[in-house]
Amino acid sequence: MVSFPEISNLIIELLKKEKDNNTRLVYIGILGKAGQPIAKEELRNIILSDNLEEAQAAVLSLGESADIDAARQIVNMIDDPREEMRQAALVALRNKIGDNSVIFYKVTQRLDDVSPKVSFVAAIVLSGQI
């Protein structure tokens, strides 16, 4: 039987070889569901890449993790200079706000973002807390 770390390794290898963008996005989504340390590390690397679409997918995928370190990284992405990454971070945190005052505060700060799109996403995310 194949273990979860082995599956994560296999997906990472497939991701590295894959040229088709849509397939790469699927692999990135799978890594978030794996929950393995190696998968989370790969997602963190993708977030730092120059490929905006893949970085957004990695943030959303990492948001599926219950890992506190993943949540911290996503919270930090709320202040990313790229509008699209701030939006992705807000969406990734939508189910993590709960009673977490730090996340709640960081999300509420984006209500006053320079980008109306980011402010709109923050409002939608916070509406789930009502």
C-alpha positions as CSV (number, residue, x, y, z in Angstrom):
1,M,0.0,0.0,0.0
2,V,1.2,3.5,-0.8
3,S,1.5,5.9,2.2
4,F,0.4,9.5,2.2
5,P,4.0,10.9,2.1
6,E,4.7,8.7,-0.9
7,I,1.6,10.0,-2.6
8,S,2.6,13.6,-1.8
9,N,6.1,12.9,-3.3
10,L,4.5,11.4,-6.4
11,I,2.2,14.5,-6.9
12,I,5.2,16.8,-6.4
13,E,7.2,14.9,-9.0
14,L,4.2,15.0,-11.4
15,L,3.8,18.8,-10.7
16,K,7.5,19.4,-11.6
17,K,7.2,17.6,-14.9
18,E,3.8,18.9,-15.9
19,K,3.6,21.6,-18.6
20,D,-0.2,22.1,-18.8
21,N,-1.3,24.9,-16.5
22,N,-4.7,23.5,-15.7
23,T,-3.2,20.1,-14.7
24,R,-0.6,21.9,-12.5
25,L,-3.5,23.7,-10.7
26,V,-5.2,20.4,-10.0
27,Y,-1.9,19.0,-8.5
28,I,-1.6,22.1,-6.4
29,G,-5.1,21.5,-5.1
30,I,-4.3,17.9,-4.3
31,L,-1.2,18.9,-2.3
32,G,-3.4,21.0,0.1
33,K,-5.6,18.1,0.8
34,A,-2.6,15.8,1.5
35,G,-1.7,17.6,4.7
36,Q,1.8,16.2,4.7
37,P,4.7,18.4,5.7
38,I,6.4,17.8,2.3
39,A,3.2,18.9,0.5
40,K,2.9,22.0,2.7
41,E,6.5,22.9,2.0
42,E,6.0,22.6,-1.7
43,L,2.9,24.8,-1.5
44,R,5.0,27.4,0.4
45,N,7.6,27.4,-2.4
46,I,4.9,27.8,-5.0
47,I,3.5,30.8,-3.1
48,L,6.9,32.5,-3.5
49,S,7.0,31.8,-7.3
50,D,6.5,34.3,-10.0
51,N,3.5,32.4,-11.4
52,L,0.6,34.4,-9.9
53,E,-2.1,31.9,-10.8
54,E,-0.2,29.0,-9.2
55,A,0.7,31.1,-6.2
56,Q,-3.0,31.9,-5.7
57,A,-3.9,28.3,-6.0
58,A,-1.2,27.4,-3.5
59,V,-2.6,29.9,-0.9
60,L,-6.1,28.5,-1.4
61,S,-4.8,24.9,-1.1
62,L,-2.7,25.7,2.0
63,G,-5.9,27.2,3.5
64,E,-7.4,23.6,3.5
65,S,-4.8,22.7,6.1
66,A,-5.5,22.8,9.8
67,D,-1.8,23.5,10.4
68,I,-1.1,26.6,12.5
69,D,2.0,27.4,10.6
70,A,0.1,27.4,7.4
71,A,-2.5,29.7,8.9
72,R,0.3,32.1,10.0
73,Q,1.7,32.2,6.5
74,I,-1.7,32.9,5.0
75,V,-2.3,35.7,7.5
76,N,1.0,37.2,6.4
77,M,-0.2,37.0,2.8
78,I,-3.0,39.5,3.6
79,D,-0.3,42.2,3.4
80,D,1.1,41.0,0.1
81,P,1.8,43.9,-2.3
82,R,-0.1,41.9,-5.0
83,E,-3.9,42.5,-4.9
84,E,-4.6,39.0,-6.2
85,M,-2.6,37.4,-3.4
86,R,-4.4,39.5,-0.8
87,Q,-7.7,38.3,-2.2
88,A,-6.6,34.7,-2.2
89,A,-5.4,34.9,1.4
90,L,-8.7,36.4,2.5
91,V,-10.6,33.6,0.9
92,A,-8.2,31.0,2.3
93,L,-8.9,32.3,5.8
94,R,-12.7,32.4,5.6
95,N,-13.1,29.2,7.6
96,K,-10.3,30.0,10.1
97,I,-11.6,33.2,11.6
98,G,-13.8,31.7,14.3
99,D,-12.7,32.9,17.7
100,N,-9.2,33.8,16.4
101,S,-8.9,37.5,17.1
102,V,-5.6,37.9,15.2
103,I,-7.1,36.6,12.0
104,F,-10.3,38.6,12.5
105,Y,-8.3,41.8,13.0
106,K,-6.2,41.2,10.0
107,V,-9.2,40.5,7.8
108,T,-11.0,43.6,9.1
109,Q,-8.0,45.8,8.2
110,R,-8.5,44.8,4.5
111,L,-12.0,46.5,4.6
112,D,-10.0,49.7,4.1
113,D,-7.7,48.2,1.4
114,V,-6.5,50.5,-1.5
115,S,-8.1,48.0,-3.8
116,P,-11.9,48.0,-3.8
117,K,-11.8,44.3,-4.9
118,V,-9.8,43.3,-1.8
119,S,-12.2,45.3,0.4
120,F,-15.1,43.6,-1.2
121,V,-13.6,40.1,-0.6
122,A,-12.9,41.0,3.0
123,A,-16.5,42.1,3.5
124,I,-17.7,38.8,2.0
125,V,-15.4,36.8,4.2
126,L,-16.5,38.7,7.3
127,S,-20.2,38.3,6.4
128,G,-19.7,34.6,7.2
129,Q,-19.1,35.6,10.8
130,I,-22.4,37.3,11.3
